[in-house]
Amino acid sequence: MTLSPLASTTDLSDRGVTTGNMTKALAVASAAIRDAAGSSISAGTSTVTVPAPGGRLLSLPGPVTAVASVSLDGVTLSATDYIAMGSGIYRSCGWGSCGPVPVVVTYTHGTAVPDDIVDLTCQLAIAWLRHTASGGGSTAGLSSVKIDDAAESYTDEAAGQVSPVYIPEVTRRWLAARFGGGAHVVETL
């Protein structure tokens, strides 16, 4: 499934970008952000299969706006067997007690892309466009030069990046917490 970018070429044009492969840059930036968030972020419909080892709330990348169908271990549930709540679906009798069983959910999720995520997408896309225009390649290597007494400093190989579309760990955690971070079951009482 191909998702639309989290920002548009118009958003880039509004920031002064008028050249380069803007569509590709937005796709690359959007994929990096979605990977960090563990969610599509934008509105869409998905079918996911997740294990349900127990508990009453099945968390899904969300927010969940509508549920089309749910099956538990191959048995389709009635719409009265669960309630969509926030970023998941609640079932009063739980999702399973005899070990992991598959739950297949087809649901609509997400919202309009927030302005700060549009901006983040544009910032990463602009970095990618500039990097590509300058010839690409790894960003690892020389980090500083001192002319008098001829000193040079290099980045640690582990700190080097292959692409400027890099999302630091603190931002990855923030995106995952904000947009769902993947499907999992939360035990509730």
N, CA and C atoms as a LAMMPS dump frame, in Angstrom:
ITEM: TIMESTEP
0
ITEM: NUMBER OF ATOMS
567
ITEM: BOX BOUNDS ff ff ff
-5.0000000000000000e+02 5.0000000000000000e+02
-5.0000000000000000e+02 5.0000000000000000e+02
-5.0000000000000000e+02 5.0000000000000000e+02
ITEM: ATOMS id mol type element x y z
1 1 1 N 0.839 -1.163 0
2 1 2 C 0 0 0
3 1 3 C 0.891 1.235 0
4 2 1 N 0.658 2.123 -0.939
5 2 2 C 1.409 3.364 -1.026
6 2 3 C 0.634 4.452 -0.312
7 3 1 N 1.284 5.095 0.624
8 3 2 C 0.666 6.181 1.37
9 3 3 C 1.065 7.518 0.764
10 4 1 N 0.173 8.481 0.873
11 4 2 C 0.49 9.839 0.418
12 4 3 C 1.532 10.433 1.347
13 5 1 N 2.389 11.309 0.813
14 5 2 C 3.369 11.972 1.678
15 5 3 C 2.679 12.768 2.785
16 6 1 N 3.406 13.022 3.867
17 6 2 C 2.886 13.764 5.008
18 6 3 C 2.878 15.271 4.772
19 7 1 N 3.407 15.703 3.651
20 7 2 C 3.386 17.105 3.236
21 7 3 C 3.276 17.112 1.713
22 8 1 N 2.976 18.267 1.165
23 8 2 C 2.795 18.362 -0.29
24 8 3 C 3.908 19.193 -0.924
25 9 1 N 3.985 19.109 -2.241
26 9 2 C 4.966 19.934 -2.955
27 9 3 C 4.638 21.418 -2.756
28 10 1 N 3.374 21.745 -2.553
29 10 2 C 2.987 23.128 -2.25
30 10 3 C 3.587 23.561 -0.916
31 11 1 N 3.597 22.644 0.074
32 11 2 C 4.222 22.958 1.366
33 11 3 C 5.701 23.271 1.183
34 12 1 N 6.372 22.526 0.306
35 12 2 C 7.788 22.804 0.023
36 12 3 C 7.943 24.123 -0.719
37 13 1 N 7.084 24.373 -1.693
38 13 2 C 7.143 25.632 -2.449
39 13 3 C 6.936 26.83 -1.523
40 14 1 N 6.035 26.674 -0.546
41 14 2 C 5.797 27.747 0.424
42 14 3 C 7.036 28.038 1.258
43 15 1 N 7.965 27.091 1.31
44 15 2 C 9.217 27.265 2.063
45 15 3 C 10.376 27.631 1.13
46 16 1 N 10.064 28.003 -0.11
47 16 2 C 11.079 28.481 -1.032
48 16 3 C 11.728 27.417 -1.899
49 17 1 N 11.28 26.173 -1.818
50 17 2 C 11.86 25.092 -2.622
51 17 3 C 11.096 25.006 -3.933
52 18 1 N 11.816 25.144 -5.039
53 18 2 C 11.161 25.094 -6.346
54 18 3 C 11.859 24.164 -7.321
55 19 1 N 12.973 23.554 -6.9
56 19 2 C 13.708 22.674 -7.802
57 19 3 C 13.986 21.339 -7.124
58 20 1 N 14.422 20.398 -7.922
59 20 2 C 14.756 19.075 -7.407
60 20 3 C 13.55 18.151 -7.436
61 21 1 N 13.785 16.923 -7.08
62 21 2 C 12.725 15.921 -7.08
63 21 3 C 11.953 16.014 -5.764
64 22 1 N 11.065 16.995 -5.692
65 22 2 C 10.327 17.264 -4.467
66 22 3 C 9.447 16.083 -4.067
67 23 1 N 8.847 15.402 -5.049
68 23 2 C 7.986 14.263 -4.752
69 23 3 C 8.778 13.15 -4.085
70 24 1 N 9.951 12.843 -4.609
71 24 2 C 10.81 11.808 -4.027
72 24 3 C 11.285 12.222 -2.632
73 25 1 N 11.672 13.487 -2.48
74 25 2 C 12.136 13.984 -1.189
75 25 3 C 11.046 13.853 -0.129
76 26 1 N 9.816 14.196 -0.484
77 26 2 C 8.701 14.072 0.459
78 26 3 C 8.398 12.621 0.798
79 27 1 N 8.532 11.739 -0.188
80 27 2 C 8.305 10.305 0.067
81 27 3 C 9.359 9.75 1.021
82 28 1 N 10.62 10.122 0.816
83 28 2 C 11.713 9.659 1.677
84 28 3 C 11.514 10.177 3.097
85 29 1 N 11.218 11.457 3.241
86 29 2 C 11.018 12.057 4.564
87 29 3 C 9.807 11.444 5.266
88 30 1 N 8.717 11.259 4.533
89 30 2 C 7.502 10.683 5.113
90 30 3 C 7.735 9.259 5.593
91 31 1 N 8.461 8.473 4.807
92 31 2 C 8.751 7.09 5.204
93 31 3 C 9.58 7.054 6.488
94 32 1 N 10.558 7.948 6.608
95 32 2 C 11.393 7.991 7.82
96 32 3 C 10.559 8.36 9.042
97 33 1 N 9.676 9.327 8.896
98 33 2 C 8.836 9.756 10.02
99 33 3 C 7.858 8.656 10.411
100 34 1 N 7.235 8.022 9.427
101 34 2 C 6.293 6.929 9.725
102 34 3 C 7.001 5.752 10.39
103 35 1 N 8.208 5.45 9.948
104 35 2 C 8.98 4.375 10.568
105 35 3 C 9.258 4.708 12.031
106 36 1 N 9.649 5.938 12.298
107 36 2 C 9.934 6.357 13.674
108 36 3 C 8.675 6.333 14.533
109 37 1 N 7.545 6.727 13.956
110 37 2 C 6.292 6.783 14.712
111 37 3 C 5.67 5.407 14.905
112 38 1 N 5.998 4.467 14.018
113 38 2 C 5.353 3.157 14.081
114 38 3 C 3.891 3.229 13.673
115 39 1 N 3.558 4.228 12.873
116 39 2 C 2.175 4.49 12.487
117 39 3 C 2.169 5.243 11.167
118 40 1 N 1.062 5.148 10.45
119 40 2 C 0.949 5.88 9.19
120 40 3 C 0.727 7.373 9.415
121 41 1 N 0.321 7.765 10.602
122 41 2 C 0.045 9.145 11.012
123 41 3 C -1.178 9.702 10.296
124 42 1 N -1.17 9.74 8.983
125 42 2 C -2.298 10.283 8.241
126 42 3 C -3.474 9.311 8.252
127 43 1 N -4.642 9.843 7.919
128 43 2 C -5.847 9.024 7.902
129 43 3 C -5.758 7.946 6.831
130 44 1 N -6.298 6.779 7.147
131 44 2 C -6.317 5.686 6.193
132 44 3 C -7.061 4.493 6.758
133 45 1 N -7.186 3.468 5.946
134 45 2 C -7.816 2.219 6.381
135 45 3 C -6.788 1.121 6.264
136 46 1 N -6.685 0.304 7.296
137 46 2 C -5.699 -0.777 7.331
138 46 3 C -6.326 -2.059 7.854
139 47 1 N -5.699 -3.157 7.484
140 47 2 C -6.016 -4.451 8.094
141 47 3 C -4.734 -4.928 8.749
142 48 1 N -4.799 -5.192 10.048
143 48 2 C -3.638 -5.652 10.797
144 48 3 C -3.964 -6.976 11.479
145 49 1 N -2.943 -7.803 11.621
146 49 2 C -3.057 -9.039 12.378
147 49 3 C -2.075 -8.952 13.529
148 50 1 N -2.599 -9.075 14.742
149 50 2 C -1.767 -8.964 15.936
150 50 3 C -2.109 -10.096 16.9
151 51 1 N -1.135 -10.543 17.694
152 51 2 C -1.439 -11.549 18.714
153 51 3 C -2.157 -10.903 19.896
154 52 1 N -3.1 -11.609 20.478
155 52 2 C -3.835 -11.088 21.628
156 52 3 C -3.704 -12.07 22.788
157 53 1 N -2.676 -11.913 23.628
158 53 2 C -2.451 -12.86 24.71
159 53 3 C -3.354 -12.678 25.916
160 54 1 N -4.069 -11.621 26.02
161 54 2 C -4.931 -11.366 27.176
162 54 3 C -5.161 -9.893 27.337
163 55 1 N -5.981 -9.534 28.276
164 55 2 C -6.298 -8.135 28.507
165 55 3 C -7.539 -7.725 27.757
166 56 1 N -7.989 -6.523 28.044
167 56 2 C -9.248 -6.045 27.468
168 56 3 C -9.067 -4.98 26.385
169 57 1 N -7.947 -4.277 26.412
170 57 2 C -7.725 -3.225 25.426
171 57 3 C -6.67 -3.664 24.426
172 58 1 N -7.042 -3.712 23.179
173 58 2 C -6.115 -4.035 22.102
174 58 3 C -5.688 -2.717 21.482
175 59 1 N -4.434 -2.319 21.713
176 59 2 C -3.927 -1.057 21.176
177 59 3 C -3.562 -1.225 19.711
178 60 1 N -3.896 -0.213 18.928
179 60 2 C -3.619 -0.205 17.492
180 60 3 C -3.003 1.137 17.13
181 61 1 N -2.216 1.184 16.047
182 61 2 C -1.764 2.492 15.591
183 61 3 C -2.996 3.332 15.277
184 62 1 N -3.111 4.474 15.824
185 62 2 C -4.367 5.196 15.698
186 62 3 C -4.174 6.683 15.615
187 63 1 N -5.152 7.423 15.981
188 63 2 C -6.344 7.011 16.696
189 63 3 C -7.323 6.254 15.809
190 64 1 N -8.078 5.361 16.428
191 64 2 C -9.076 4.558 15.728
192 64 3 C -10.322 5.42 15.552
193 65 1 N -10.756 5.597 14.302
194 65 2 C -11.949 6.397 14.044
195 65 3 C -13.159 5.541 13.677
196 66 1 N -12.94 4.323 13.178
197 66 2 C -14.034 3.402 12.853
198 66 3 C -13.454 1.998 12.724
199 67 1 N -14.273 1.001 13.057
200 67 2 C -13.851 -0.393 12.931
201 67 3 C -14.799 -1.077 11.954
202 68 1 N -14.246 -1.654 10.884
203 68 2 C -15.057 -2.342 9.884
204 68 3 C -15.298 -3.796 10.277
205 69 1 N -14.248 -4.474 10.764
206 69 2 C -14.406 -5.88 11.151
207 69 3 C -13.304 -6.304 12.105
208 70 1 N -13.626 -7.277 12.942
209 70 2 C -12.673 -7.853 13.883
210 70 3 C -12.914 -9.353 13.911
211 71 1 N -11.832 -10.121 13.79
212 71 2 C -11.958 -11.568 13.989
213 71 3 C -10.94 -11.994 15.033
214 72 1 N -11.359 -12.928 15.871
215 72 2 C -10.522 -13.439 16.945
216 72 3 C -10.335 -14.928 16.704
217 73 1 N -9.089 -15.319 16.425
218 73 2 C -8.752 -16.716 16.148
219 73 3 C -9.643 -17.301 15.05
220 74 1 N -9.893 -16.492 14.006
221 74 2 C -10.662 -16.939 12.846
222 74 3 C -12.164 -16.766 12.963
223 75 1 N -12.663 -16.323 14.096
224 75 2 C -14.105 -16.143 14.3
225 75 3 C -14.421 -14.649 14.237
226 76 1 N -15.325 -14.268 13.318
227 76 2 C -15.708 -12.863 13.186
228 76 3 C -16.562 -12.447 14.373
229 77 1 N -16.183 -11.337 14.985
230 77 2 C -16.922 -10.824 16.137
231 77 3 C -18.025 -9.885 15.69
232 78 1 N -19.088 -9.852 16.458
233 78 2 C -20.17 -8.908 16.233
234 78 3 C -19.699 -7.523 16.658
235 79 1 N -20.226 -6.503 16.009
236 79 2 C -19.864 -5.13 16.354
237 79 3 C -20.248 -4.792 17.79
238 80 1 N -21.115 -5.578 18.401
239 80 2 C -21.491 -5.335 19.797
240 80 3 C -20.521 -5.989 20.775
241 81 1 N -19.527 -6.747 20.261
242 81 2 C -18.545 -7.427 21.115
243 81 3 C -17.371 -6.541 21.511
244 82 1 N -17.252 -5.351 20.929
245 82 2 C -16.115 -4.481 21.198
246 82 3 C -16.524 -3.024 21.013
247 83 1 N -15.696 -2.143 21.535
248 83 2 C -15.931 -0.699 21.419
249 83 3 C -14.615 -0.039 20.999
250 84 1 N -14.673 0.805 19.98
251 84 2 C -13.49 1.58 19.587
252 84 3 C -13.261 2.658 20.632
253 85 1 N -12.009 2.729 21.126
254 85 2 C -11.669 3.705 22.168
255 85 3 C -10.281 4.263 21.904
256 86 1 N -10.194 5.536 21.587
257 86 2 C -8.892 6.169 21.422
258 86 3 C -8.045 5.487 20.376
259 87 1 N -6.942 4.872 20.805
260 87 2 C -6.025 4.19 19.895
261 87 3 C -6.144 2.676 20.02
262 88 1 N -7.357 2.19 20.199
263 88 2 C -7.523 0.746 20.292
264 88 3 C -8.983 0.349 20.332
265 89 1 N -9.196 -0.936 20.58
266 89 2 C -10.55 -1.453 20.737
267 89 3 C -10.626 -2.23 22.048
268 90 1 N -11.721 -2.001 22.771
269 90 2 C -11.937 -2.576 24.091
270 90 3 C -12.957 -3.703 23.974
271 91 1 N -12.67 -4.792 24.658
272 91 2 C -13.587 -5.938 24.708
273 91 3 C -13.716 -6.339 26.176
274 92 1 N -14.925 -6.247 26.74
275 92 2 C -15.103 -6.445 28.174
276 92 3 C -14.699 -7.836 28.651
277 93 1 N -14.826 -8.842 27.804
278 93 2 C -14.451 -10.202 28.225
279 93 3 C -13.008 -10.544 27.833
280 94 1 N -12.27 -9.569 27.327
281 94 2 C -10.86 -9.784 26.991
282 94 3 C -10.665 -10.36 25.601
283 95 1 N -9.4 -10.491 25.234
284 95 2 C -9.032 -10.948 23.897
285 95 3 C -8.504 -12.364 23.852
286 96 1 N -8.341 -13.018 24.964
287 96 2 C -7.856 -14.396 24.97
288 96 3 C -7.175 -14.708 26.278
289 97 1 N -7.304 -15.928 26.728
290 97 2 C -6.689 -16.291 27.997
291 97 3 C -5.876 -17.578 27.9
292 98 1 N -5.889 -18.216 26.765
293 98 2 C -5.177 -19.488 26.611
294 98 3 C -3.929 -19.334 25.759
295 99 1 N -3.297 -18.205 25.841
296 99 2 C -2.107 -17.974 25.036
297 99 3 C -2.429 -17.081 23.862
298 100 1 N -1.408 -16.742 23.092
299 100 2 C -1.608 -15.819 21.973
300 100 3 C -2.522 -16.411 20.901
301 101 1 N -3.488 -15.612 20.498
302 101 2 C -4.363 -15.968 19.374
303 101 3 C -4.373 -14.776 18.431
304 102 1 N -4.536 -15.014 17.129
305 102 2 C -4.517 -13.879 16.202
306 102 3 C -5.824 -13.088 16.225
307 103 1 N -5.666 -11.776 16.207
308 103 2 C -6.8 -10.867 16.051
309 103 3 C -6.555 -10.119 14.747
310 104 1 N -7.53 -10.157 13.851
311 104 2 C -7.44 -9.443 12.577
312 104 3 C -8.444 -8.298 12.637
313 105 1 N -7.942 -7.082 12.466
314 105 2 C -8.778 -5.887 12.573
315 105 3 C -8.65 -5.078 11.295
316 106 1 N -9.792 -4.728 10.717
317 106 2 C -9.832 -3.779 9.609
318 106 3 C -10.471 -2.525 10.167
319 107 1 N -9.723 -1.424 10.107
320 107 2 C -10.2 -0.206 10.754
321 107 3 C -9.686 1.04 10.049
322 108 1 N -10.366 2.141 10.31
323 108 2 C -9.965 3.448 9.814
324 108 3 C -9.283 4.16 10.97
325 109 1 N -8.186 4.818 10.678
326 109 2 C -7.38 5.418 11.73
327 109 3 C -6.733 6.702 11.243
328 110 1 N -6.195 7.428 12.197
329 110 2 C -5.441 8.636 11.883
330 110 3 C -6.316 9.864 11.79
331 111 1 N -5.656 10.956 11.522
332 111 2 C -6.318 12.254 11.412
333 111 3 C -5.634 13.048 10.31
334 112 1 N -6.06 14.274 10.146
335 112 2 C -5.332 15.168 9.244
336 112 3 C -3.917 15.313 9.803
337 113 1 N -2.94 15.439 8.939
338 113 2 C -1.549 15.538 9.38
339 113 3 C -1.358 16.868 10.117
340 114 1 N -0.892 16.821 11.376
341 114 2 C -0.693 18.05 12.139
342 114 3 C 0.365 18.951 11.495
343 115 1 N 0.229 20.247 11.72
344 115 2 C 1.141 21.237 11.123
345 115 3 C 2.604 20.981 11.479
346 116 1 N 2.876 20.579 12.719
347 116 2 C 4.272 20.361 13.095
348 116 3 C 4.876 19.161 12.371
349 117 1 N 4.055 18.18 12.019
350 117 2 C 4.541 17.018 11.27
351 117 3 C 4.748 17.392 9.806
352 118 1 N 3.889 18.252 9.259
353 118 2 C 4.099 18.779 7.905
354 118 3 C 5.434 19.514 7.876
355 119 1 N 5.696 20.34 8.902
356 119 2 C 6.95 21.09 8.957
357 119 3 C 8.153 20.16 9.077
358 120 1 N 8.069 19.152 9.941
359 120 2 C 9.161 18.187 10.087
360 120 3 C 9.425 17.474 8.76
361 121 1 N 8.359 17.084 8.072
362 121 2 C 8.497 16.428 6.77
363 121 3 C 9.215 17.34 5.783
364 122 1 N 8.821 18.595 5.748
365 122 2 C 9.463 19.555 4.835
366 122 3 C 10.933 19.767 5.189
367 123 1 N 11.246 19.878 6.474
368 123 2 C 12.636 20.069 6.884
369 123 3 C 13.511 18.893 6.437
370 124 1 N 13.017 17.682 6.638
371 124 2 C 13.781 16.5 6.214
372 124 3 C 13.881 16.42 4.688
373 125 1 N 12.802 16.763 4.002
374 125 2 C 12.818 16.744 2.533
375 125 3 C 13.815 17.762 1.991
376 126 1 N 13.863 18.949 2.588
377 126 2 C 14.816 19.976 2.159
378 126 3 C 16.252 19.499 2.396
379 127 1 N 16.5 18.876 3.544
380 127 2 C 17.848 18.335 3.821
381 127 3 C 18.219 17.292 2.775
382 128 1 N 17.275 16.434 2.409
383 128 2 C 17.527 15.393 1.4
384 128 3 C 17.812 16.033 0.052
385 129 1 N 17.027 17.037 -0.332
386 129 2 C 17.236 17.715 -1.621
387 129 3 C 18.605 18.388 -1.686
388 130 1 N 18.998 19.064 -0.62
389 130 2 C 20.31 19.729 -0.59
390 130 3 C 21.441 18.71 -0.664
391 131 1 N 21.277 17.621 0.076
392 131 2 C 22.299 16.57 0.089
393 131 3 C 22.436 15.948 -1.299
394 132 1 N 21.323 15.675 -1.938
395 132 2 C 21.322 15.08 -3.281
396 132 3 C 21.932 16.049 -4.299
397 133 1 N 21.589 17.336 -4.193
398 133 2 C 22.114 18.342 -5.114
399 133 3 C 23.631 18.503 -4.99
400 134 1 N 24.162 18.223 -3.793
401 134 2 C 25.609 18.36 -3.598
402 134 3 C 26.367 17.073 -3.911
403 135 1 N 25.687 16.088 -4.448
404 135 2 C 26.359 14.855 -4.863
405 135 3 C 26.077 13.646 -4.001
406 136 1 N 25.405 13.821 -2.881
407 136 2 C 25.045 12.686 -2.018
408 136 3 C 26.242 12.103 -1.304
409 137 1 N 26.123 10.868 -0.905
410 137 2 C 27.193 10.194 -0.187
411 137 3 C 27.006 10.282 1.311
412 138 1 N 27.875 9.622 2.016
413 138 2 C 27.811 9.583 3.472
414 138 3 C 28.101 10.959 4.064
415 139 1 N 27.453 11.25 5.171
416 139 2 C 27.731 12.494 5.874
417 139 3 C 28.784 12.288 6.957
418 140 1 N 29.321 11.08 7.053
419 140 2 C 30.388 10.801 8.02
420 140 3 C 31.69 11.396 7.51
421 141 1 N 32.634 11.61 8.404
422 141 2 C 33.953 12.06 7.976
423 141 3 C 34.408 13.3 8.691
424 142 1 N 35.018 14.181 7.928
425 142 2 C 35.625 15.381 8.472
426 142 3 C 34.588 16.23 9.207
427 143 1 N 34.864 16.559 10.468
428 143 2 C 33.923 17.383 11.231
429 143 3 C 34.484 18.765 11.528
430 144 1 N 35.824 18.918 11.533
431 144 2 C 36.41 20.243 11.737
432 144 3 C 37.85 20.261 11.228
433 145 1 N 38.289 21.478 10.899
434 145 2 C 39.656 21.685 10.423
435 145 3 C 40.21 22.904 11.155
436 146 1 N 41.446 22.819 11.602
437 146 2 C 42.13 23.952 12.222
438 146 3 C 43.316 24.274 11.322
439 147 1 N 43.378 25.444 10.787
440 147 2 C 44.408 25.808 9.817
441 147 3 C 45.778 25.952 10.475
442 148 1 N 45.885 26.746 11.536
443 148 2 C 47.166 26.945 12.201
444 148 3 C 47.518 25.691 12.999
445 149 1 N 48.64 25.123 12.771
446 149 2 C 49.11 23.859 13.344
447 149 3 C 48.4 22.649 12.728
448 150 1 N 47.693 22.828 11.63
449 150 2 C 47.127 21.771 10.786
450 150 3 C 46.446 20.633 11.525
451 151 1 N 45.393 20.901 12.243
452 151 2 C 44.634 19.868 12.953
453 151 3 C 43.338 19.546 12.203
454 152 1 N 42.938 18.276 12.192
455 152 2 C 41.672 17.839 11.602
456 152 3 C 40.975 16.931 12.603
457 153 1 N 39.63 16.965 12.597
458 153 2 C 38.83 16.06 13.433
459 153 3 C 37.854 15.321 12.539
460 154 1 N 37.638 14.067 12.856
461 154 2 C 36.711 13.247 12.082
462 154 3 C 35.642 12.688 13.007
463 155 1 N 34.447 12.483 12.454
464 155 2 C 33.377 11.875 13.245
465 155 3 C 33.66 10.395 13.419
466 156 1 N 33.18 9.879 14.522
467 156 2 C 33.248 8.447 14.77
468 156 3 C 32.416 7.758 13.688
469 157 1 N 32.872 6.633 13.184
470 157 2 C 32.146 5.916 12.135
471 157 3 C 30.707 5.625 12.551
472 158 1 N 30.491 5.306 13.831
473 158 2 C 29.145 4.995 14.315
474 158 3 C 28.24 6.222 14.28
475 159 1 N 28.826 7.418 14.321
476 159 2 C 28.035 8.641 14.309
477 159 3 C 27.711 9.088 12.886
478 160 1 N 28.335 8.494 11.9
479 160 2 C 28.106 8.876 10.514
480 160 3 C 26.755 8.425 10.012
481 161 1 N 26.2 9.175 9.091
482 161 2 C 24.924 8.857 8.484
483 161 3 C 25.127 8.696 6.991
484 162 1 N 24.327 7.854 6.396
485 162 2 C 24.37 7.682 4.956
486 162 3 C 23.454 8.709 4.298
487 163 1 N 22.467 9.163 5.02
488 163 2 C 21.496 10.104 4.49
489 163 3 C 21.24 11.201 5.521
490 164 1 N 20.907 12.396 5.08
491 164 2 C 20.567 13.45 6.022
492 164 3 C 19.169 13.281 6.615
493 165 1 N 18.401 12.338 6.079
494 165 2 C 17.064 12.081 6.607
495 165 3 C 17.23 11.137 7.798
496 166 1 N 17.669 11.735 8.877
497 166 2 C 17.974 10.997 10.095
498 166 3 C 17.105 11.548 11.223
499 167 1 N 16.452 10.666 11.95
500 167 2 C 15.606 11.099 13.053
501 167 3 C 16.247 10.621 14.349
502 168 1 N 16.674 11.553 15.208
503 168 2 C 17.335 11.184 16.456
504 168 3 C 16.417 10.351 17.365
505 169 1 N 17.009 9.583 18.248
506 169 2 C 16.256 8.675 19.123
507 169 3 C 15.208 9.408 19.96
508 170 1 N 15.518 10.578 20.482
509 170 2 C 14.545 11.302 21.296
510 170 3 C 13.31 11.674 20.467
511 171 1 N 13.514 12.05 19.216
512 171 2 C 12.391 12.381 18.336
513 171 3 C 11.63 11.12 17.946
514 172 1 N 12.334 10 17.751
515 172 2 C 11.677 8.731 17.444
516 172 3 C 10.744 8.326 18.59
517 173 1 N 11.217 8.468 19.831
518 173 2 C 10.385 8.119 20.999
519 173 3 C 9.168 9.037 21.081
520 174 1 N 9.361 10.322 20.804
521 174 2 C 8.264 11.28 20.834
522 174 3 C 7.209 10.926 19.773
523 175 1 N 7.655 10.624 18.565
524 175 2 C 6.719 10.256 17.495
525 175 3 C 5.969 8.972 17.834
526 176 1 N 6.675 7.974 18.355
527 176 2 C 6.041 6.7 18.716
528 176 3 C 5.008 6.904 19.82
529 177 1 N 5.328 7.712 20.813
530 177 2 C 4.382 7.964 21.901
531 177 3 C 3.168 8.755 21.405
532 178 1 N 3.4 9.674 20.504
533 178 2 C 2.317 10.526 20.017
534 178 3 C 1.376 9.819 19.049
535 179 1 N 1.933 8.936 18.199
536 179 2 C 1.114 8.35 17.142
537 179 3 C 0.872 6.855 17.268
538 180 1 N 1.165 6.267 18.376
539 180 2 C 0.776 4.878 18.582
540 180 3 C 1.913 3.912 18.726
541 181 1 N 2.949 4.043 17.944
542 181 2 C 4.122 3.207 18.085
543 181 3 C 3.937 1.739 17.821
544 182 1 N 2.893 1.315 17.154
545 182 2 C 2.702 -0.09 16.813
546 182 3 C 1.633 -0.751 17.643
547 183 1 N 1.191 -1.902 17.192
548 183 2 C 0.104 -2.613 17.843
549 183 3 C 0.649 -3.485 18.972
550 184 1 N -0.037 -3.457 20.093
551 184 2 C 0.31 -4.311 21.218
552 184 3 C -0.895 -4.397 22.152
553 185 1 N -0.894 -5.328 23.063
554 185 2 C -2.005 -5.501 23.987
555 185 3 C -1.605 -4.924 25.33
556 186 1 N -2.515 -4.182 25.93
557 186 2 C -2.292 -3.608 27.254
558 186 3 C -3.238 -4.279 28.207
559 187 1 N -2.733 -4.832 29.296
560 187 2 C -3.579 -5.47 30.309
561 187 3 C -4.361 -4.407 31.063
562 188 1 N -5.653 -4.563 31.156
563 188 2 C -6.488 -3.649 31.942
564 188 3 C -7.333 -4.454 32.909
565 189 1 N -7.796 -3.795 33.931
566 189 2 C -8.624 -4.475 34.93
567 189 3 C -10.055 -4.05 34.844
